[in-house]
């Protein structure tokens, strides 16, 4: 397994196994709530799971549409770019979505929300992911797009329980991971096979003194052609 994949899987396992521990420990020792009660296994039923899956799928589609807006082009690290750099397979996407859905919902919905309520928990959840940044209004705008989804999860947790929240979170992440990781850049650097092809881009690629660039990859931003 490549080092990048190892790090991704390590983070996934930490999210799945470590994130729920504060909830289990605090609620058990201070509220006398057993971990099995927190897991709500009797509530693992079709209705909450189906509602959660539908909510996550629908809102993932909405988020993907908003993410195409040009206002987000100038983000220093767009969400799409971060996901693409992970080079995820379908199995990777499923694994990470399960880890995030289970681990984060047990921490935030079952734990944090128990004491602070749905509104504060939702805002804190979006902020801790870096999507509410007072120094970057574009990132904060994306955070405001995500925030209603987190509100729906938080209030849905009260009505339908933990597995609604987990499946909504899971399906949302899964759609974004799969769609973004499968996307190809609209513009990709052209690999020149011979000097004649390179000359076709001489107006953009050559210096003012008509000397060729030191590398055919120099000035790649101006030498990109649309995919055929």
ZAROGU-729248 format. One record per residue: residue number from 1; x, y, z of N, C-alpha, C in turn; residue in three letters. Coordinates in Angstrom, 3 decimals, padded with zeros to 6 digits. Example, Ala and Ser with C-alpha at 12.3 -4.5 7.8 and 13.67 -1.06 7.14 Angstrom:
1,013.190,-005.690,007.800,012.300,-004.500,007.800,013.200,-003.300,007.800,ALA $
2,012.850,-002.250,007.080,013.670,-001.060,007.140,012.900,000.030,007.870,SER $
//
This chain:
1,000.837,-001.193,000.000,000.000,000.000,000.000,000.877,001.251,000.000,UNK $
2,000.549,002.229,-000.829,001.332,003.447,-000.944,001.220,004.268,000.345,UNK $
3,002.274,005.093,000.633,002.259,005.897,001.870,001.021,006.777,002.000,UNK $
4,000.575,007.392,000.890,-000.609,008.245,000.954,-001.829,007.438,001.366,UNK $
5,-002.005,006.239,000.773,-003.131,005.391,001.121,-003.036,004.933,002.576,UNK $
6,-001.824,004.671,003.035,-001.641,004.265,004.423,-002.103,005.362,005.375,UNK $
7,-001.760,006.597,005.059,-002.168,007.722,005.896,-003.692,007.880,005.879,UNK $
8,-004.283,007.735,004.684,-005.730,007.873,004.553,-006.450,006.809,005.375,UNK $
9,-005.979,005.580,005.278,-006.614,004.484,006.030,-006.372,004.640,007.531,UNK $
10,-005.204,005.136,007.909,-004.926,005.370,009.326,-005.877,006.427,009.894,UNK $
11,-006.071,007.506,009.141,-006.994,008.553,009.579,-008.423,008.019,009.657,UNK $
12,-008.784,007.168,008.691,-010.114,006.585,008.712,-010.339,005.721,009.943,UNK $
13,-009.358,004.894,010.261,-009.464,004.012,011.429,-009.506,004.820,012.722,UNK $
14,-008.700,005.876,012.789,-008.727,006.750,013.973,-010.106,007.374,014.140,UNK $
15,-010.665,007.858,013.028,-011.997,008.462,013.080,-013.034,007.452,013.557,UNK $
16,-012.951,006.242,013.065,-013.922,005.203,013.389,-013.788,004.703,014.826,UNK $
17,-012.552,004.502,015.279,-012.327,003.847,016.565,-012.105,004.820,017.723,UNK $
18,-011.473,005.964,017.453,-011.088,006.880,018.530,-012.145,007.964,018.776,UNK $
19,-012.713,008.509,017.708,-013.676,009.595,017.870,-014.839,009.243,018.801,UNK $
20,-015.386,008.022,018.745,-016.526,007.716,019.624,-016.158,007.569,021.102,UNK $
21,-014.881,007.377,021.420,-014.489,007.098,022.799,-014.912,008.176,023.792,UNK $
22,-014.713,009.479,023.496,-015.169,010.493,024.458,-016.659,010.398,024.754,UNK $
23,-017.452,010.111,023.725,-018.897,009.969,023.935,-019.199,008.784,024.846,UNK $
24,-018.603,007.642,024.551,-018.834,006.453,025.370,-018.416,006.674,026.824,UNK $
25,-017.234,007.248,027.020,-016.696,007.412,028.363,-017.469,008.439,029.171,UNK $
26,-017.727,009.602,028.565,-018.416,010.681,029.299,-019.848,010.287,029.644,UNK $
27,-020.574,009.755,028.664,-021.968,009.401,028.927,-022.078,008.214,029.878,UNK $
28,-021.110,007.327,029.856,-021.158,006.163,030.746,-020.866,006.566,032.193,UNK $
29,-019.810,007.357,032.389,-019.390,007.680,033.751,-020.164,008.848,034.371,UNK $
30,-020.665,009.759,033.512,-021.349,010.932,034.066,-022.868,010.876,033.909,UNK $
31,-023.350,010.106,032.944,-024.791,010.049,032.705,-025.359,008.637,032.882,UNK $
32,-024.482,007.682,033.182,-024.882,006.284,033.383,-025.604,005.712,032.155,UNK $
33,-025.101,006.074,030.969,-025.662,005.569,029.721,-024.673,004.572,029.138,UNK $
34,-025.107,003.351,028.944,-024.229,002.291,028.465,-023.930,002.495,026.983,UNK $
35,-022.707,002.149,026.538,-022.365,002.280,025.114,-023.347,001.586,024.179,UNK $
36,-023.903,000.439,024.588,-024.869,-000.241,023.730,-026.124,000.610,023.535,UNK $
37,-026.495,001.368,024.555,-027.647,002.276,024.420,-027.319,003.415,023.469,UNK $
38,-026.075,003.883,023.511,-025.647,004.970,022.626,-025.685,004.511,021.167,UNK $
39,-025.332,003.274,020.933,-025.297,002.747,019.561,-026.692,002.567,018.961,UNK $
40,-027.714,002.506,019.792,-029.101,002.423,019.323,-029.306,001.294,018.311,UNK $
41,-028.769,000.132,018.614,-028.873,-000.995,017.686,-030.323,-001.389,017.374,UNK $
42,-031.267,-001.313,018.343,-032.665,-001.625,017.999,-033.261,-000.670,016.961,UNK $
43,-032.637,000.518,016.823,-033.129,001.503,015.864,-032.497,001.347,014.486,UNK $
44,-031.724,000.280,014.311,-031.121,-000.005,013.003,-032.214,-000.617,012.118,UNK $
45,-033.062,000.256,011.589,-034.243,-000.164,010.844,-034.304,000.534,009.492,UNK $
46,-035.182,000.031,008.637,-035.268,000.520,007.265,-035.639,001.997,007.205,UNK $
47,-036.617,002.430,007.981,-037.119,003.796,007.872,-036.047,004.851,008.135,UNK $
48,-035.378,004.853,009.303,-034.349,005.880,009.520,-033.181,005.768,008.550,UNK $
49,-032.821,004.536,008.199,-031.709,004.343,007.266,-032.069,004.872,005.881,UNK $
50,-033.268,004.574,005.428,-033.706,005.030,004.111,-033.806,006.549,004.057,UNK $
51,-034.397,007.148,005.091,-034.499,008.608,005.145,-033.113,009.247,005.146,UNK $
52,-032.192,008.658,005.888,-030.841,009.195,005.935,-030.141,009.111,004.592,UNK $
53,-030.273,007.959,003.933,-029.650,007.783,002.621,-030.202,008.785,001.614,UNK $
54,-031.507,008.977,001.616,-032.131,009.909,000.667,-031.660,011.331,000.919,UNK $
55,-031.634,011.736,002.188,-031.194,013.092,002.523,-029.752,013.314,002.073,UNK $
56,-028.883,012.365,002.372,-027.469,012.510,002.003,-027.265,012.578,000.506,UNK $
57,-027.968,011.724,-000.236,-027.841,011.712,-001.690,-028.320,013.027,-002.303,UNK $
58,-029.467,013.500,-001.839,-030.034,014.738,-002.389,-029.138,015.935,-002.089,UNK $
59,-028.669,016.027,-000.860,-027.872,017.200,-000.506,-026.478,017.138,-001.123,UNK $
60,-025.981,015.943,-001.358,-024.699,015.827,-002.060,-024.818,016.391,-003.473,UNK $
61,-025.939,016.094,-004.119,-026.173,016.651,-005.450,-026.250,018.158,-005.425,UNK $
62,-026.925,018.698,-004.414,-027.016,020.156,-004.275,-025.635,020.763,-004.067,UNK $
63,-024.844,020.156,-003.200,-023.505,020.683,-002.928,-022.618,020.647,-004.166,UNK $
64,-022.707,019.570,-004.927,-021.903,019.474,-006.149,-022.253,020.571,-007.137,UNK $
65,-023.529,020.914,-007.223,-023.947,022.006,-008.110,-023.366,023.333,-007.644,UNK $
66,-023.458,023.604,-006.366,-022.923,024.857,-005.836,-021.410,024.931,-006.000,UNK $
67,-020.736,023.807,-005.873,-019.279,023.793,-005.957,-018.771,024.141,-007.347,UNK $
68,-019.645,024.113,-008.355,-019.240,024.489,-009.711,-019.218,026.000,-009.913,UNK $
69,-019.752,026.743,-008.948,-019.799,028.198,-009.079,-018.390,028.777,-009.149,UNK $
70,-018.201,029.756,-009.997,-016.876,030.343,-010.197,-016.343,031.039,-008.953,UNK $
71,-017.252,031.395,-008.039,-016.821,032.093,-006.836,-015.881,031.224,-006.005,UNK $
72,-015.967,029.894,-006.185,-015.119,028.999,-005.412,-013.805,028.672,-006.109,UNK $
73,-013.605,029.179,-007.328,-012.394,028.856,-008.078,-011.124,029.342,-007.394,UNK $
74,-011.227,030.431,-006.631,-010.041,031.040,-006.045,-009.735,030.535,-004.642,UNK $
75,-010.440,029.507,-004.205,-010.106,028.922,-002.914,-008.696,028.355,-002.969,UNK $
76,-007.883,028.570,-001.936,-006.496,028.078,-001.967,-006.408,026.566,-002.113,UNK $
77,-007.345,025.843,-001.543,-007.371,024.385,-001.719,-008.821,023.945,-001.812,UNK $
78,-009.328,023.867,-003.030,-010.711,023.468,-003.226,-010.922,022.037,-002.773,UNK $
79,-012.147,021.770,-002.309,-012.466,020.438,-001.838,-012.197,019.398,-002.911,UNK $
80,-012.534,019.740,-004.166,-012.321,018.806,-005.268,-010.841,018.448,-005.411,UNK $
81,-009.980,019.454,-005.297,-008.553,019.216,-005.466,-007.998,018.309,-004.368,UNK $
82,-008.477,018.541,-003.146,-008.019,017.721,-002.028,-008.403,016.262,-002.248,UNK $
83,-009.650,016.036,-002.673,-010.125,014.667,-002.897,-009.367,014.021,-004.049,UNK $
84,-009.159,014.765,-005.137,-008.457,014.206,-006.285,-007.037,013.793,-005.939,UNK $
85,-006.385,014.556,-005.076,-005.017,014.236,-004.684,-004.936,012.923,-003.917,UNK $
86,-006.051,012.511,-003.307,-006.073,011.251,-002.568,-006.046,010.037,-003.494,UNK $
87,-006.474,010.246,-004.756,-006.487,009.149,-005.733,-007.264,007.947,-005.193,UNK $
88,-008.511,008.180,-004.832,-009.318,007.167,-004.158,-009.947,006.195,-005.145,UNK $
89,-009.989,004.930,-004.751,-010.762,003.927,-005.470,-012.172,003.893,-004.883,UNK $
90,-013.065,003.125,-005.495,-014.419,003.006,-004.970,-014.397,002.428,-003.559,UNK $
91,-013.554,001.427,-003.343,-013.432,000.816,-002.017,-012.948,001.844,-001.000,UNK $
92,-011.981,002.663,-001.403,-011.491,003.718,-000.513,-012.615,004.681,-000.144,UNK $
93,-013.417,005.058,-001.138,-014.519,005.994,-000.903,-015.524,005.418,000.092,UNK $
94,-015.859,004.147,-000.084,-016.802,003.493,000.821,-016.220,003.418,002.231,UNK $
95,-014.969,003.024,002.332,-014.320,002.888,003.640,-014.297,004.220,004.384,UNK $
96,-013.831,005.273,003.720,-013.738,006.585,004.368,-015.113,007.124,004.739,UNK $
97,-016.109,006.868,003.902,-017.467,007.342,004.189,-018.049,006.643,005.410,UNK $
98,-017.785,005.348,005.543,-018.242,004.613,006.722,-017.547,005.142,007.980,UNK $
99,-016.240,005.324,007.897,-015.480,005.812,009.052,-015.972,007.178,009.506,UNK $
100,-016.161,008.086,008.550,-016.616,009.436,008.887,-018.048,009.407,009.408,UNK $
101,-018.907,008.649,008.749,-020.303,008.601,009.148,-020.480,008.064,010.551,UNK $
102,-019.815,006.969,010.867,-019.968,006.347,012.185,-019.216,007.135,013.260,UNK $
103,-017.927,007.379,013.020,-017.102,008.026,014.033,-017.537,009.439,014.382,UNK $
104,-017.779,010.259,013.362,-018.119,011.655,013.615,-019.522,011.804,014.195,UNK $
105,-020.459,010.975,013.751,-021.815,011.102,014.286,-021.887,010.641,015.741,UNK $
106,-021.128,009.630,016.100,-021.085,009.219,017.505,-020.455,010.301,018.374,UNK $
107,-019.455,010.964,017.849,-018.807,012.033,018.608,-019.690,013.267,018.721,UNK $
108,-020.216,013.729,017.586,-020.917,015.010,017.581,-022.405,014.886,017.918,UNK $
109,-023.108,013.980,017.269,-024.544,013.884,017.504,-024.854,013.188,018.824,UNK $
110,-024.223,012.029,019.078,-024.511,011.298,020.313,-023.854,011.945,021.527,UNK $
111,-022.701,012.560,021.318,-021.966,013.128,022.444,-022.124,014.623,022.608,UNK $
112,-021.549,015.362,021.681,-021.534,016.823,021.794,-022.948,017.387,021.850,UNK $
113,-023.822,016.904,021.010,-025.188,017.425,020.951,-025.979,017.114,022.227,UNK $
114,-025.595,016.072,022.935,-026.266,015.712,024.181,-026.203,016.870,025.172,UNK $
115,-025.098,017.613,025.169,-024.902,018.706,026.122,-025.157,020.086,025.533,UNK $
116,-024.907,020.259,024.234,-024.938,021.599,023.659,-026.089,021.845,022.696,UNK $
117,-026.850,020.807,022.373,-028.003,020.987,021.501,-027.640,021.006,020.031,UNK $
118,-028.650,020.953,019.163,-028.401,020.814,017.716,-027.806,022.043,017.050,UNK $
119,-028.185,023.247,017.483,-027.703,024.456,016.793,-026.212,024.663,017.010,UNK $
120,-025.798,024.696,018.265,-024.381,024.898,018.564,-023.551,023.761,017.998,UNK $
121,-024.052,022.538,018.124,-023.316,021.381,017.609,-023.120,021.481,016.103,UNK $
122,-024.158,021.883,015.384,-024.072,021.983,013.925,-023.061,023.039,013.500,UNK $
123,-023.127,024.198,014.127,-022.190,025.276,013.786,-020.759,024.866,014.115,UNK $
124,-020.589,024.258,015.278,-019.255,023.808,015.677,-018.731,022.742,014.729,UNK $
125,-019.596,021.842,014.299,-019.214,020.768,013.381,-018.687,021.338,012.070,UNK $
126,-019.392,022.297,011.501,-018.964,022.902,010.235,-017.686,023.714,010.435,UNK $
127,-017.614,024.437,011.562,-016.444,025.268,011.823,-015.183,024.442,012.026,UNK $
128,-015.313,023.317,012.734,-014.129,022.510,013.036,-013.587,021.825,011.779,UNK $
129,-014.434,021.698,010.759,-013.969,021.169,009.475,-013.307,022.256,008.622,UNK $
130,-013.273,023.481,009.132,-012.603,024.568,008.430,-013.465,025.307,007.435,UNK $
131,-014.785,025.070,007.458,-015.670,025.661,006.459,-016.287,026.988,006.900,UNK $
132,-016.029,027.398,008.134,-016.451,028.726,008.584,-015.204,029.471,009.008,UNK $
133,-014.618,030.156,008.052,-013.334,030.811,008.251,-013.490,032.308,008.058,UNK $
134,-013.395,033.113,009.127,-013.567,034.564,008.995,-012.520,035.224,008.108,UNK $
135,-011.411,034.541,007.858,-010.354,035.089,007.017,-010.532,034.717,005.541,UNK $
136,-011.514,033.878,005.269,-011.735,033.427,003.884,-013.236,033.366,003.637,UNK $
137,-013.788,034.413,003.040,-015.241,034.482,002.894,-015.760,033.433,001.911,UNK $
138,-014.934,033.028,000.951,-015.372,031.993,000.012,-015.543,030.647,000.726,UNK $
139,-014.602,030.315,001.590,-014.733,029.080,002.349,-015.932,029.158,003.286,UNK $
140,-016.138,030.311,003.884,-017.294,030.491,004.761,-018.600,030.379,003.983,UNK $
141,-018.593,030.836,002.745,-019.778,030.700,001.903,-020.090,029.225,001.658,UNK $
142,-019.050,028.441,001.411,-019.266,027.005,001.258,-019.789,026.408,002.563,UNK $
143,-019.263,026.892,003.687,-019.746,026.425,004.979,-021.220,026.711,005.184,UNK $
144,-021.683,027.847,004.698,-023.107,028.192,004.807,-023.963,027.304,003.918,UNK $
145,-023.375,026.783,002.849,-024.091,025.835,001.987,-024.241,024.484,002.690,UNK $
146,-023.195,024.075,003.393,-023.208,022.784,004.086,-024.032,022.832,005.373,UNK $
147,-024.055,024.002,006.020,-024.679,024.121,007.343,-026.131,023.642,007.396,UNK $
148,-026.999,023.983,006.432,-028.372,023.469,006.498,-028.442,021.946,006.507,UNK $
149,-027.543,021.296,005.792,-027.504,019.831,005.795,-027.191,019.306,007.193,UNK $
150,-026.245,019.952,007.864,-025.876,019.517,009.210,-027.017,019.793,010.189,UNK $
151,-027.731,020.904,010.001,-028.925,021.157,010.813,-029.947,020.028,010.629,UNK $
152,-030.151,019.620,009.384,-031.109,018.548,009.107,-030.676,017.241,009.772,UNK $
153,-029.393,016.957,009.727,-028.896,015.755,010.396,-029.119,015.852,011.906,UNK $
154,-028.812,017.008,012.468,-028.907,017.181,013.919,-030.346,017.049,014.416,UNK $
155,-031.275,017.691,013.710,-032.675,017.591,014.128,-033.263,016.241,013.739,UNK $
156,-032.788,015.660,012.632,-033.214,014.322,012.264,-032.747,013.286,013.272,UNK $
157,-031.594,013.517,013.874,-031.093,012.639,014.922,-032.063,012.590,016.097,UNK $
158,-032.625,013.731,016.430,-033.594,013.776,017.531,-034.850,012.988,017.179,UNK $
159,-035.280,013.074,015.940,-036.525,012.438,015.520,-036.331,010.957,015.151,UNK $
160,-035.261,010.657,014.424,-035.095,009.313,013.866,-033.928,008.529,014.474,UNK $
161,-033.055,009.196,015.196,-032.001,008.478,015.881,-030.650,008.482,015.185,UNK $
162,-029.730,007.754,015.799,-028.334,007.755,015.367,-028.146,007.242,013.953,UNK $
163,-028.855,006.182,013.567,-028.591,005.559,012.271,-029.101,006.393,011.111,UNK $
164,-030.064,007.251,011.370,-030.444,008.245,010.367,-029.263,009.180,010.103,UNK $
165,-028.655,009.677,011.187,-027.536,010.611,011.054,-026.340,009.951,010.380,UNK $
166,-026.052,008.716,010.762,-024.908,008.008,010.189,-025.097,007.783,008.691,UNK $
167,-026.258,007.304,008.290,-026.468,007.008,006.870,-026.546,008.284,006.029,UNK $
168,-027.084,009.369,006.588,-027.101,010.638,005.858,-025.675,011.131,005.632,UNK $
169,-024.874,011.085,006.685,-023.475,011.500,006.594,-022.713,010.593,005.627,UNK $
170,-022.924,009.285,005.747,-022.254,008.307,004.891,-022.571,008.538,003.412,UNK $
171,-023.856,008.645,003.077,-024.241,008.766,001.671,-023.779,010.098,001.078,UNK $
172,-023.809,011.161,001.881,-023.324,012.473,001.412,-021.835,012.388,001.054,UNK $
173,-021.035,011.876,001.993,-019.602,011.766,001.743,-019.304,010.833,000.578,UNK $
174,-020.024,009.724,000.513,-019.763,008.736,-000.538,-019.980,009.327,-001.923,UNK $
175,-021.081,010.047,-002.105,-021.359,010.658,-003.405,-020.266,011.656,-003.776,UNK $
176,-019.895,012.525,-002.824,-018.864,013.514,-003.116,-017.529,012.852,-003.421,UNK $
177,-017.151,011.858,-002.627,-015.877,011.172,-002.862,-015.849,010.525,-004.246,UNK $
178,-016.901,009.801,-004.582,-016.922,009.073,-005.847,-016.965,010.025,-007.039,UNK $
179,-017.878,010.975,-007.009,-018.039,011.888,-008.139,-016.778,012.711,-008.365,UNK $
180,-016.233,013.274,-007.293,-015.071,014.149,-007.440,-013.827,013.355,-007.843,UNK $
181,-013.638,012.183,-007.236,-012.438,011.399,-007.548,-012.463,010.846,-008.965,UNK $
182,-013.659,010.720,-009.551,-013.772,010.207,-010.917,-013.728,011.313,-011.963,UNK $
183,-013.831,012.554,-011.513,-013.808,013.668,-012.457,-012.412,013.845,-013.029,UNK $
184,-012.356,014.293,-014.275,-011.098,014.654,-014.897,-011.067,016.160,-015.075,UNK $
185,-009.876,016.714,-014.939,-009.738,018.154,-015.128,-010.183,018.548,-016.521,UNK $
186,-010.862,019.676,-016.590,-011.294,020.177,-017.898,-010.105,020.482,-018.794,UNK $
187,-009.040,020.938,-018.150,-007.829,021.238,-018.909,-006.685,020.447,-018.307,UNK $
188,-005.951,019.730,-019.120,-004.816,018.967,-018.660,-003.588,019.354,-019.471,UNK $
189,-002.376,019.307,-018.860,-001.176,019.634,-019.613,-001.023,018.701,-020.810,UNK $
190,-000.741,019.282,-021.963,-000.566,018.483,-023.178,000.848,017.919,-023.209,UNK $
191,000.983,016.632,-023.451,002.287,016.004,-023.584,002.669,016.046,-025.056,UNK $
192,003.725,016.758,-025.334,004.112,016.946,-026.730,004.950,015.757,-027.191,UNK $
193,004.598,015.165,-028.331,005.312,013.998,-028.827,006.448,014.381,-029.776,UNK $
194,006.399,015.588,-030.322,007.479,015.992,-031.201,007.550,017.514,-031.257,UNK $
195,008.593,018.003,-031.900,008.835,019.445,-031.934,007.761,020.177,-032.712,UNK $
196,007.198,019.539,-033.743,006.153,020.209,-034.531,004.935,020.527,-033.674,UNK $
197,004.559,019.600,-032.784,003.410,019.859,-031.922,003.721,020.985,-030.950,UNK $
198,004.975,021.025,-030.482,005.365,022.077,-029.563,005.287,023.439,-030.221,UNK $
199,005.618,023.512,-031.527,005.591,024.786,-032.229,004.179,025.355,-032.333,UNK $
200,003.169,024.474,-032.271,001.788,024.946,-032.330,001.442,025.833,-031.144,UNK $
201,002.208,025.684,-030.069,001.925,026.463,-028.870,002.997,027.525,-028.633,UNK $
202,003.774,027.855,-029.690,004.923,028.727,-029.477,004.531,030.116,-029.015,UNK $
203,003.371,030.610,-029.433,002.968,031.954,-029.024,002.799,032.053,-027.518,UNK $
204,002.370,030.972,-026.916,002.143,030.993,-025.478,003.334,030.446,-024.701,UNK $
205,003.995,029.455,-025.257,005.019,028.731,-024.512,006.415,029.329,-024.629,UNK $
206,006.685,030.056,-025.721,008.037,030.561,-025.921,008.201,031.922,-025.252,UNK $
207,009.415,032.183,-024.847,009.729,033.485,-024.287,009.687,034.531,-025.394,UNK $
208,009.759,035.770,-024.993,009.675,036.862,-025.953,010.804,036.815,-026.977,UNK $
209,011.951,036.229,-026.594,013.062,036.181,-027.541,013.011,034.937,-028.412,UNK $
210,011.833,034.252,-028.415,011.597,033.072,-029.247,012.458,031.871,-028.861,UNK $
211,013.094,031.926,-027.685,013.829,030.748,-027.232,012.865,029.807,-026.544,UNK $
212,013.038,028.491,-026.776,012.101,027.545,-026.182,012.253,027.500,-024.682,UNK $
213,011.213,027.104,-023.981,011.319,026.967,-022.535,012.286,025.852,-022.189,UNK $
214,012.827,025.916,-020.984,013.782,024.898,-020.571,013.129,023.527,-020.483,UNK $
215,011.845,023.497,-020.215,011.116,022.233,-020.138,009.794,022.396,-020.857,UNK $
216,009.323,021.318,-021.475,008.044,021.424,-022.167,006.904,021.575,-021.187,UNK $
217,007.196,021.415,-019.892,006.162,021.597,-018.882,006.194,022.999,-018.291,UNK $
218,007.199,023.826,-018.676,007.253,025.199,-018.198,006.051,025.968,-018.713,UNK $
219,005.609,026.889,-017.886,004.480,027.752,-018.281,003.263,026.902,-018.676,UNK $
220,003.016,025.863,-017.879,001.949,024.911,-018.225,000.589,025.544,-018.207,UNK $
221,000.419,026.569,-017.387,-000.900,027.190,-017.301,-001.337,027.795,-018.629,UNK $
222,-000.367,028.289,-019.411,-000.721,028.895,-020.687,-000.621,027.927,-021.836,UNK $
223,-000.116,026.709,-021.575,000.074,025.730,-022.638,-000.921,024.591,-022.561,UNK $
224,-002.000,024.773,-021.841,-002.961,023.696,-021.708,-003.985,023.737,-022.832,UNK $
225,-004.313,022.576,-023.342,-005.321,022.465,-024.372,-006.475,021.629,-023.856,UNK $
226,-007.697,021.884,-024.346,-008.822,021.069,-023.902,-008.618,019.607,-024.260,UNK $
227,-009.138,018.729,-023.386,-009.078,017.297,-023.684,-009.850,017.006,-024.966,UNK $
228,-009.356,016.075,-025.758,-010.036,015.706,-026.988,-011.090,014.657,-026.695,UNK $
//
